[in-house]
C-alpha cells in the first residue's frame, strides 16, 4: 500500500497534517527531515511541514537533500515551502511584514493544487520569513496582500510550495487542497482506521502487560475519556482513578466530577483535597512557566502520597495520563519544536517517568476532536464529551500574576499602533501585563493592545490582525466592553481571594452562555483575571474561541447587543473593566499563560 510521508521540521502542526491525510483514506507516517528516503518502501508522496526555525539559521533542522529528488510529488508548507525554495536554488529573507492569522489568497486557477477552489480563498498564515526569489522552473500561482510568493509550483517536477497552513481548519479550502495533492500523487484512498477504540484498547492491554494503572482524573474531556478507555480495556480491578482538588478548580467542579463518576458506575475513583499544598507552593510565584511546573510537580507529589497511603506497590502500577497531542507539541515535545508553554503533564519529573517506561498515555496521538469522537464511541454522554475544555492546572493559568518592574511598550511602538488603530477608527493603549503567544511556530511573551471604539467585529478583526502583524511589541489584542479607562499594573499573586473572585466571574460567564444558548456555539471561553487595576479593581478578560483541535482558533463574534448585559453583570461582581480577546491563534494562544 502506498504511503504519504510528512517530514517534521518541528512545526506545531506536523502531526495534524498526518492526521488530516489519514482521515482522507491515505496511510501517512511522520519522519525526520534528516532521514533517508531510500529506506522508505511504497512512497507515494511527501509533505514538508512548517517549523519554528529559519531556513538560513545555523541551528535549523538537519535536512537530507535527497528528499528533493524523490520520484513522487512534494508539497511544502510554510517552513517546508521555504526549504524547497532555498534548497532548489532560490532565496529566503526576513519579511518586512509578518503574517499571523487570516489572509486572502488570490490564485490564477492554473494549478492542479487549487482545482475547484475559488479565488480569493481564506488561508491561515504564521510566518516571519518569506521566499524572495524562486528557483529555476518554478512560477508563482498565488499571492496575498503581504506575501508575493504565497504559492509556487514546478509542474514538470510536481513540486509545490505554499506559505500558509492548509492543514488547519481556518484555511477554508485546506482540506480540498490536500485532496487535490493526493490526486496528484495518485493515491487510491483505500486506507481505513477501522475500529479505533478497539485498537487503542488492545494497545493498552499490551503496554500494561499484567500491571495496574493509576490515572489522575481532572474530570475534563481528556481524562474522562482516558478513564473510560482504561476501565473498558483492563477492567476496574486494574484501574484506580484519583481526582485531586488543587484549589484551582471552577465553582463546584470537584463535587460535580465525583457526582458524574458515581452516576457512570465508577467505584474506582478517589478524591484528595490538596488545595492548601498547591496554594502554599504557588505563593509568591508569578512566572507562567514556573507556575505550570510547580503545579505539575505537586500533582505527582500528591499522587505519590496517595499511593503510599493506600499501600500500593509502585512496581506494580503504571501512571496514566490523558495527554493529547497539542500538550506534547506546545511543550516542545517533538524534535525541533519550540516550547510555547510547558503543560503540567510534561514537566521534567513526568518526562523522566516516560523515559523509564512508567507512563501510559493512550490518547497522546489524538487531537481534541478525535478524543471527543472516541468518547462518543465509548458511550460517554454527549454533554460531557462536548463540555468546554478546562486546563489541567485549572484557574492557576487564568489567574495572572506579576511583580515590578512592569512591562511597557516603547513610544515608537505605541505611535505605530495608534497609526494602525486610527485607520480602523479605534483608540489603542497597551495593557501593562504580558501573555504567551505563538508566532511563526515559536513562543512569544509580550503585551496585549487594547482597542476602544465601534463595536463592529469585522473592523475589530481587521485592526487586531494588522496590529499583531505590523507592531512586534504586541502579540494579542483585546476590545474593551466596559469599565474604567486607566490601566495600572500592580503586584499580584495566587491567593484565595483572587481565586474566589475569578471563580465568581467564570461562573457568571458560563451561566450567561447557557442562558443565551451560546454554550455549544463556542469551543471554549477562558475567563482571565489580570494583575491590572481600573478604579482600584482588577481587570477581567473573556477569551471565547472557535476551534476543532486547539492548534488554531478564531475568536468568537458574540451578538454585540447581548454584551452590555454580561458586562454589567461582571462589573457588579467586582471587575474593574471587561475586555474581549479578539486575537486568533496564531498569534495568540488560547490560554494567556
C-alpha positions as CSV (number, residue, x, y, z in Angstrom):
1,X,0.0,0.0,0.0
2,X,1.3,3.4,-1.0
3,X,2.0,5.8,1.9
4,X,2.4,9.6,2.3
5,X,5.4,10.8,4.4
6,X,5.3,14.0,6.5
7,X,8.7,15.4,7.2
8,X,8.6,17.0,10.7
9,X,10.6,20.2,10.8
10,X,9.3,20.9,14.3
11,X,6.1,22.7,13.3
12,X,3.1,23.0,15.6
13,X,1.0,21.1,13.0
14,X,3.2,18.3,11.7
15,X,1.1,15.6,13.4
16,X,-2.1,17.4,12.4
17,X,-1.0,17.0,8.7
18,X,-0.6,13.3,9.1
19,X,-4.0,13.0,10.9
20,X,-5.8,15.0,8.1
21,X,-4.3,12.7,5.5
22,X,-5.3,9.5,7.3
23,X,-8.8,10.9,7.7
24,X,-8.9,11.2,3.9
25,X,-8.2,7.5,3.4
26,X,-4.4,7.5,2.8
27,X,-1.9,6.0,5.2
28,X,0.6,8.5,6.5
29,X,3.8,8.4,8.5
30,X,6.0,11.1,10.1
31,X,9.7,11.1,9.5
32,X,12.6,13.4,10.4
33,X,13.9,15.6,7.5
34,X,17.4,14.1,8.1
35,X,16.1,10.6,7.2
36,X,17.0,8.7,4.0
37,X,14.1,8.4,1.6
38,X,15.5,5.3,0.0
39,X,14.8,3.4,3.3
40,X,11.1,4.0,3.0
41,X,9.1,1.5,1.0
42,X,6.0,2.3,-1.1
43,X,6.5,6.1,-1.0
44,X,3.6,7.8,-2.8
45,X,4.0,11.5,-1.8
46,X,5.8,13.8,0.6
47,X,4.7,16.9,2.6
48,X,7.3,19.1,4.3
49,X,5.8,20.6,7.5
50,X,6.2,24.1,8.9
51,X,8.7,24.8,11.7
52,X,9.9,27.5,14.2
53,X,13.4,28.0,12.7
54,X,14.6,30.0,9.8
55,X,16.0,28.1,6.7
56,X,19.1,30.3,6.8
57,X,19.7,29.9,10.6
58,X,22.8,27.9,11.8
59,X,20.6,25.8,14.1
60,X,18.0,24.9,11.5
61,X,16.9,21.2,11.4
62,X,19.2,18.9,9.6
63,X,17.9,18.2,6.1
64,X,18.7,15.4,3.7
65,X,18.7,16.9,0.2
66,X,17.8,13.5,-1.3
67,X,14.2,14.4,-0.4
68,X,14.2,16.9,-3.2
69,X,15.0,14.2,-5.7
70,X,12.3,11.6,-4.8
71,X,10.3,10.5,-7.9
72,X,6.9,11.4,-6.3
73,X,5.1,14.8,-5.8
74,X,6.3,17.0,-3.0
75,X,4.3,19.8,-1.2
76,X,6.0,22.2,1.2
77,X,4.0,24.2,3.8
78,X,5.4,27.4,5.4
79,X,8.9,26.5,6.5
80,X,8.7,23.5,4.2
81,X,7.8,25.8,1.3
82,X,10.9,27.9,2.1
83,X,13.1,24.8,2.4
84,X,12.1,23.7,-1.1
85,X,12.8,27.2,-2.5
86,X,16.2,27.7,-0.8
87,X,17.5,24.1,-1.3
88,X,16.5,24.3,-5.0
89,X,18.4,27.5,-5.7
90,X,16.0,30.2,-4.7
91,X,16.3,32.6,-1.7
92,X,14.5,33.3,1.6
93,X,14.6,36.5,3.6
94,X,13.1,38.1,6.7
95,X,9.8,39.6,5.7
96,X,9.1,43.2,6.0
97,X,5.6,42.3,7.2
98,X,4.9,39.2,9.4
99,X,1.6,37.4,8.7
100,X,-0.2,35.8,11.6
101,X,-3.8,34.6,11.2
102,X,-6.2,35.0,8.4
103,X,-5.2,36.2,4.9
104,X,-6.9,36.1,1.5
105,X,-5.1,34.2,-1.2
106,X,-5.5,35.2,-4.8
107,X,-4.6,32.4,-7.3
108,X,-4.7,32.2,-11.1
109,X,-6.6,28.9,-11.3
110,X,-3.9,27.2,-13.4
111,X,-2.5,24.9,-10.7
112,X,-3.9,21.3,-10.0
113,X,-3.4,22.1,-6.3
114,X,-6.1,24.7,-6.5
115,X,-8.6,22.7,-8.7
116,X,-12.2,23.7,-7.9
117,X,-11.1,26.2,-5.2
118,X,-12.4,29.8,-5.6
119,X,-10.2,32.9,-5.7
120,X,-9.7,34.6,-3.4
121,X,-9.8,31.9,-0.6
122,X,-9.2,32.4,3.1
123,X,-6.0,30.8,4.4
124,X,-4.1,30.8,7.7
125,X,-0.7,32.3,8.0
126,X,2.0,32.1,10.7
127,X,5.4,33.3,9.4
128,X,8.1,36.0,9.6
129,X,10.3,34.8,6.7
130,X,9.3,34.7,3.1
131,X,10.5,33.3,-0.3
132,X,12.3,36.2,-2.1
133,X,13.4,34.6,-5.4
134,X,12.2,31.5,-7.0
135,X,14.3,28.6,-8.1
136,X,14.6,27.8,-11.9
137,X,11.5,26.1,-13.2
138,X,9.2,27.5,-10.5
139,X,6.4,30.0,-11.1
140,X,4.0,31.9,-8.8
141,X,0.5,30.6,-8.7
142,X,-0.9,32.6,-5.6
143,X,-0.3,35.8,-3.6
144,X,-1.7,37.6,-0.6
145,X,-1.6,41.3,0.2
146,X,1.7,40.9,2.2
147,X,3.2,37.8,0.5
148,X,4.1,37.9,-3.1
149,X,5.2,34.2,-3.4
150,X,2.5,32.7,-1.2
151,X,2.0,29.7,-3.5
152,X,4.5,28.4,-6.1
153,X,4.9,25.3,-8.3
154,X,7.1,23.4,-10.7
155,X,4.7,21.4,-12.6
156,X,7.3,19.4,-14.6
157,X,8.8,18.0,-11.3
158,X,5.4,18.1,-9.4
159,X,6.9,20.3,-6.7
160,X,4.5,22.7,-4.8
161,X,5.0,25.2,-2.0
162,X,2.6,27.3,-0.1
163,X,3.4,29.9,2.7
164,X,0.2,29.2,4.6
165,X,-1.1,26.2,6.6
166,X,-3.8,24.2,4.7
167,X,-3.9,21.6,7.5
168,X,-5.7,23.9,9.9
169,X,-9.5,24.3,9.8
170,X,-9.2,28.1,9.4
171,X,-7.8,27.6,5.9
172,X,-11.3,27.4,4.4
173,X,-10.4,25.1,1.5
174,X,-7.3,23.5,3.0
175,X,-8.9,20.0,3.0
176,X,-9.7,20.4,-0.7
177,X,-6.0,21.4,-1.4
178,X,-4.8,18.2,0.4
179,X,-7.4,16.2,-1.6
180,X,-6.1,17.7,-4.8
181,X,-2.5,16.9,-3.8
182,X,-3.4,13.3,-3.0
183,X,-5.0,13.1,-6.5
184,X,-1.8,14.5,-8.0
185,X,0.1,11.7,-6.1
186,X,-2.4,9.1,-7.5
187,X,-3.5,7.7,-4.1
188,X,-6.4,5.3,-4.1
189,X,-7.9,6.4,-0.8
190,X,-8.2,2.8,0.4
191,X,-6.8,3.0,3.9
192,X,-9.3,2.7,6.9
193,X,-8.6,3.3,10.6
194,X,-11.1,0.6,11.4
195,X,-12.4,0.3,15.0
196,X,-10.0,2.8,16.5
197,X,-11.3,2.3,20.1
198,X,-10.6,-1.4,19.9
199,X,-7.1,-0.7,18.5
200,X,-6.4,1.6,21.4
201,X,-7.7,-0.9,24.0
202,X,-5.5,-3.6,22.6
203,X,-2.5,-1.3,22.7
204,X,-3.4,-0.5,26.4
205,X,-3.5,-4.2,27.2
206,X,-0.1,-4.8,25.7
207,X,1.5,-1.9,27.4
208,X,0.0,-2.8,30.8
209,X,1.2,-6.4,30.5
210,X,-0.3,-7.6,33.7
211,X,0.3,-4.4,35.6
212,X,-2.3,-2.0,37.1
213,X,-2.8,1.6,36.1
214,X,-3.2,4.7,38.2
215,X,-4.8,7.7,36.5
216,X,-5.1,11.3,37.6
217,X,-8.7,12.3,36.7
218,X,-9.4,16.0,36.4
219,X,-12.9,15.5,35.2
220,X,-12.3,17.2,31.8
221,X,-12.9,15.6,28.5
222,X,-9.4,14.1,28.0
223,X,-9.0,12.4,31.4
224,X,-12.6,11.2,31.4
225,X,-12.2,9.5,28.0
226,X,-8.9,8.0,29.1
227,X,-10.5,6.7,32.4
228,X,-13.4,5.1,30.4
229,X,-11.0,3.6,27.9
230,X,-8.7,2.1,30.6
231,X,-11.7,0.7,32.5
232,X,-13.1,-1.0,29.4
233,X,-9.6,-2.3,28.3
234,X,-8.4,-3.6,31.7
235,X,-11.4,-3.8,34.0
236,X,-12.0,-1.7,37.1
237,X,-9.9,-4.0,39.3
238,X,-6.8,-3.0,37.5
239,X,-7.5,0.8,37.2
240,X,-7.6,3.4,40.0
241,X,-8.5,7.0,39.4
242,X,-7.6,9.9,41.6
243,X,-9.2,13.3,41.4
244,X,-7.1,16.0,43.2
245,X,-8.8,19.2,44.3
246,X,-5.9,21.6,43.9
247,X,-7.8,24.7,45.0
248,X,-7.7,26.0,41.4
249,X,-10.9,24.4,40.2
250,X,-14.0,26.2,38.9
251,X,-17.2,26.7,41.0
252,X,-18.3,23.3,42.5
253,X,-16.1,21.5,40.0
254,X,-14.7,18.7,42.2
255,X,-18.2,17.8,43.6
256,X,-19.5,17.7,40.0
257,X,-16.8,15.3,38.9
258,X,-17.5,12.9,41.7
259,X,-21.2,13.0,41.1
260,X,-20.7,12.2,37.4
261,X,-18.3,9.4,38.0
262,X,-20.7,7.8,40.5
263,X,-23.6,8.1,38.1
264,X,-21.4,6.3,35.5
265,X,-20.9,3.4,37.9
266,X,-17.2,4.1,38.6
267,X,-16.4,2.9,42.1
268,X,-12.6,3.1,41.5
269,X,-12.2,6.9,41.7
270,X,-10.9,8.6,44.9
271,X,-10.7,12.3,45.7
272,X,-7.9,14.1,47.6
273,X,-8.1,17.7,48.9
274,X,-4.6,19.2,48.4
275,X,-5.7,22.8,47.9
276,X,-3.6,24.1,50.8
277,X,-0.4,22.4,49.5
278,X,-0.9,23.8,45.9
279,X,-1.6,27.3,47.1
280,X,1.3,27.4,49.5
281,X,3.7,26.3,46.8
282,X,2.4,29.0,44.4
283,X,2.7,31.7,47.0
284,X,5.0,34.5,45.6
285,X,5.4,32.9,42.2
286,X,4.4,34.9,39.1
287,X,6.3,33.4,36.1
288,X,3.9,31.4,33.9
289,X,6.4,28.6,33.2
290,X,7.4,28.3,36.8
291,X,3.7,28.1,37.9
292,X,3.0,25.3,35.4
293,X,5.9,23.3,36.6
294,X,5.1,23.7,40.3
295,X,1.5,22.6,39.6
296,X,2.7,19.6,37.6
297,X,5.3,18.5,40.2
298,X,2.7,18.9,43.0
299,X,0.2,16.7,41.2
300,X,2.9,14.0,41.2
301,X,3.8,14.5,44.9
302,X,0.1,14.2,45.9
303,X,-0.2,11.1,43.7
304,X,2.8,9.6,45.4
305,X,1.4,10.4,48.9
306,X,-1.9,8.7,48.0
307,X,-0.1,5.7,46.6
308,X,1.8,5.3,49.8
309,X,-1.3,5.9,51.9
310,X,-3.2,3.2,50.0
311,X,-0.3,0.8,50.4
312,X,0.2,0.4,46.6
313,X,3.4,-1.2,45.3
314,X,4.9,1.3,42.8
315,X,6.5,-1.5,40.8
316,X,3.0,-2.9,40.1
317,X,1.5,0.3,38.9
318,X,1.9,2.5,35.8
319,X,0.9,6.2,35.8
320,X,-1.6,7.0,33.2
321,X,-2.4,10.5,31.8
322,X,-5.0,11.9,29.5
323,X,-2.3,13.7,27.5
324,X,-3.3,14.7,23.9
325,X,-1.1,15.7,21.1
326,X,-1.3,19.6,21.5
327,X,0.1,19.1,25.1
328,X,3.1,17.5,23.6
329,X,3.8,19.8,20.7
330,X,3.2,23.0,22.7
331,X,5.6,21.8,25.3
332,X,8.4,21.3,22.7
333,X,8.0,17.5,23.0
334,X,8.9,16.7,19.4
335,X,12.2,17.1,17.6
336,X,12.9,20.8,16.6
337,X,9.6,22.0,18.1
338,X,9.7,25.2,20.1
339,X,8.3,25.3,23.7
340,X,5.2,27.5,23.7
341,X,4.2,26.6,27.2
342,X,5.0,23.6,29.4
343,X,1.8,21.6,30.1
344,X,1.5,20.2,33.6
345,X,1.7,16.7,32.1
346,X,5.1,17.5,30.5
347,X,7.1,18.7,33.5
348,X,10.6,17.2,33.9
349,X,9.5,14.7,36.5
350,X,6.9,13.3,34.1
351,X,9.5,13.2,31.3
352,X,11.8,11.0,33.5
353,X,8.9,8.6,34.2
354,X,8.2,8.5,30.5
355,X,11.8,7.7,29.7
356,X,11.7,4.9,32.3
357,X,8.6,3.4,30.6
358,X,6.4,4.1,33.7
359,X,3.7,6.3,32.0
360,X,0.8,5.3,29.8
361,X,-0.8,7.9,27.5
362,X,-3.5,6.2,25.4
363,X,-4.7,9.5,23.8
364,X,-1.2,11.0,23.1
365,X,-1.6,10.9,19.3
366,X,-5.1,12.4,19.2
367,X,-6.5,15.9,18.9
368,X,-9.5,17.2,20.9
369,X,-12.0,16.5,18.1
370,X,-10.7,12.9,17.8
371,X,-10.9,12.5,21.6
372,X,-14.5,13.6,21.6
373,X,-15.3,11.2,18.7
374,X,-13.7,8.4,20.7
375,X,-15.6,9.4,23.8
376,X,-18.9,9.1,22.0
377,X,-17.9,5.7,20.6
378,X,-17.1,4.6,24.2
379,X,-20.6,5.6,25.3
380,X,-19.8,8.7,27.3
381,X,-22.8,11.1,27.5
382,X,-22.8,13.8,24.8
383,X,-23.0,16.7,27.2
384,X,-19.8,15.6,28.9
385,X,-17.9,14.8,25.7
386,X,-18.7,18.3,24.3
387,X,-18.2,20.3,27.5
388,X,-15.7,23.2,27.2
389,X,-12.1,22.1,27.7
390,X,-10.5,23.1,31.0
391,X,-6.7,23.1,31.5
392,X,-5.1,20.7,34.0
393,X,-3.6,23.5,36.0
394,X,-7.1,24.9,36.3
395,X,-7.6,28.5,37.2
396,X,-3.9,28.7,38.1
397,X,-3.1,29.6,34.5
398,X,-6.1,32.0,34.2
399,X,-5.1,34.0,37.3
400,X,-2.2,36.1,36.0
401,X,0.4,37.2,38.5
402,X,3.3,39.7,38.2
403,X,5.6,41.9,40.2
404,X,7.5,45.1,39.4
405,X,9.1,46.2,37.1
406,X,6.1,46.1,35.0
407,X,6.2,45.8,31.2
408,X,5.9,48.8,29.0
409,X,5.7,49.5,25.3
410,X,8.2,51.9,23.6
411,X,6.9,55.3,22.3
412,X,7.8,54.2,18.8
413,X,5.7,51.0,19.0
414,X,2.8,52.9,20.6
415,X,2.9,55.6,17.9
416,X,2.9,52.9,15.2
417,X,0.0,51.1,16.9
418,X,-2.0,54.4,17.1
419,X,-1.5,54.9,13.4
420,X,-2.9,51.5,12.6
421,X,-5.8,51.8,15.1
422,X,-6.8,55.2,13.7
423,X,-7.0,53.8,10.2
424,X,-9.8,51.5,11.6
425,X,-11.4,54.2,13.7
426,X,-10.2,53.0,17.1
427,X,-8.1,54.3,20.0
428,X,-5.4,52.0,21.3
429,X,-3.4,51.6,24.5
430,X,-1.1,48.9,26.0
431,X,-2.1,46.6,28.9
432,X,0.8,46.6,31.5
433,X,1.0,42.8,31.6
434,X,2.4,40.0,29.3
435,X,0.7,37.0,27.8
436,X,2.0,34.0,25.9
437,X,1.6,33.8,22.1
438,X,2.7,31.6,19.2
439,X,4.1,33.3,16.1
440,X,6.0,31.6,13.3
441,X,5.7,28.3,15.3
442,X,7.7,30.0,18.2
443,X,6.8,31.3,21.6
444,X,6.3,35.0,22.3
445,X,5.8,36.7,25.6
446,X,4.5,40.2,25.0
447,X,1.9,42.8,25.9
448,X,-1.7,42.9,24.6
449,X,-3.1,46.0,22.9
450,X,-6.5,47.4,24.0
451,X,-8.9,48.8,21.4
452,X,-11.7,51.2,22.2
453,X,-14.3,52.3,19.7
454,X,-17.1,51.0,17.5
455,X,-18.5,47.5,18.3
456,X,-18.1,46.1,14.8
457,X,-16.5,42.6,14.6
458,X,-15.2,42.9,11.0
459,X,-13.4,46.2,11.8
460,X,-12.1,44.8,15.1
461,X,-10.7,41.7,13.4
462,X,-9.0,43.8,10.7
463,X,-7.5,46.1,13.3
464,X,-6.3,43.2,15.5
465,X,-4.7,41.4,12.6
466,X,-2.9,44.4,11.3
467,X,-1.7,45.4,14.8
468,X,-0.2,42.0,15.6
469,X,1.3,41.7,12.1
470,X,2.9,45.1,12.0
471,X,3.7,46.1,15.6
472,X,6.0,43.5,17.0
473,X,5.5,44.7,20.6
474,X,2.0,43.2,20.6
475,X,1.1,39.5,20.3
476,X,-2.5,39.9,21.4
477,X,-5.4,42.4,21.0
478,X,-8.4,42.9,23.2
479,X,-11.5,45.0,22.8
480,X,-12.9,47.0,25.8
481,X,-16.6,46.3,26.6
482,X,-16.8,48.5,29.6
483,X,-15.3,49.7,32.9
484,X,-12.5,52.1,33.8
485,X,-10.2,53.6,31.1
486,X,-7.0,53.9,33.1
487,X,-5.0,50.6,33.3
488,X,-2.5,50.4,36.2
489,X,-0.2,47.4,36.9
490,X,0.2,46.1,40.4
491,X,1.8,43.2,42.3
492,X,-0.4,40.2,42.4
493,X,-0.1,36.5,43.4
494,X,-2.1,33.3,43.6
495,X,-4.3,34.0,46.6
496,X,-7.7,32.6,47.8
497,X,-9.3,36.0,47.5
498,X,-8.3,36.4,43.8
499,X,-9.3,32.8,43.0
500,X,-12.7,33.3,44.6
501,X,-13.3,36.4,42.5
502,X,-12.2,34.6,39.4
503,X,-14.5,31.7,40.2
504,X,-17.5,34.0,40.5
505,X,-16.7,35.8,37.2
506,X,-16.1,32.4,35.5
507,X,-19.4,31.0,36.8
508,X,-21.3,34.1,35.7
509,X,-19.9,33.8,32.1
510,X,-20.8,30.1,32.0
511,X,-24.4,30.9,33.2
512,X,-24.6,33.7,30.5
513,X,-23.6,31.3,27.8
514,X,-26.2,28.7,28.8
515,X,-29.0,31.3,29.4
516,X,-28.5,32.6,25.8
517,X,-28.0,29.2,24.2
518,X,-24.4,30.0,23.3
519,X,-22.6,27.2,25.2
520,X,-22.4,25.0,22.1
521,X,-21.6,27.9,19.8
522,X,-18.1,28.3,21.3
523,X,-15.4,25.7,21.7
524,X,-14.0,27.2,24.9
525,X,-14.3,30.5,26.8
526,X,-11.5,31.1,29.3
527,X,-12.0,33.9,31.8
528,X,-8.8,35.5,32.8
529,X,-8.1,37.8,35.8
530,X,-5.3,40.3,35.3
531,X,-2.9,41.9,37.8
532,X,-4.1,45.2,36.4
533,X,-6.4,47.7,38.1
534,X,-9.1,50.0,36.8
535,X,-10.7,52.2,39.5
536,X,-9.0,50.0,42.2
537,X,-10.5,46.8,40.8
538,X,-8.9,44.0,38.8
539,X,-9.5,43.7,35.0
540,X,-11.1,40.6,33.6
541,X,-10.6,39.2,30.0
542,X,-13.0,37.0,28.2
543,X,-11.4,34.7,25.7
544,X,-14.1,33.0,23.6
545,X,-12.7,30.9,20.8
546,X,-13.9,28.6,18.0
547,X,-11.7,25.6,17.2
548,X,-11.7,22.0,16.4
549,X,-8.3,20.6,17.5
550,X,-6.8,23.5,19.6
551,X,-3.9,24.0,17.3
552,X,-5.6,27.0,15.7
553,X,-8.5,29.1,16.8
554,X,-10.5,32.2,15.9
555,X,-12.2,34.5,18.4
556,X,-16.0,34.2,18.7
557,X,-18.2,37.1,17.5
558,X,-20.9,37.2,20.1
559,X,-24.2,39.1,19.4
560,X,-23.0,42.6,20.2
561,X,-26.4,43.7,21.6
562,X,-26.1,41.0,24.3
563,X,-22.7,42.0,25.6
564,X,-23.7,45.1,27.7
565,X,-25.8,42.8,30.0
566,X,-22.9,40.5,30.5
567,X,-20.5,43.4,31.1
568,X,-22.7,44.9,33.8
569,X,-23.0,41.5,35.5
570,X,-19.2,41.2,35.7
571,X,-18.7,44.8,36.8
572,X,-21.2,44.3,39.6
573,X,-19.3,41.2,40.8
574,X,-16.1,43.2,41.3
575,X,-14.3,43.5,37.9
576,X,-12.8,46.9,37.2
577,X,-13.0,46.6,33.4
578,X,-14.2,43.9,31.0
579,X,-12.1,43.0,27.9
580,X,-13.0,40.7,25.0
581,X,-10.0,38.9,23.4
582,X,-10.1,39.4,19.6
583,X,-6.9,37.5,18.8
584,X,-6.8,34.5,16.6
585,X,-4.4,31.6,17.3
586,X,-1.8,32.3,16.0
587,X,-0.6,34.8,17.1
588,X,-2.3,34.4,20.5
589,X,-2.5,31.1,22.3
590,X,-5.9,30.1,23.6
591,X,-4.8,30.5,27.2
592,X,-3.0,33.6,28.3
593,X,-0.3,31.6,30.2
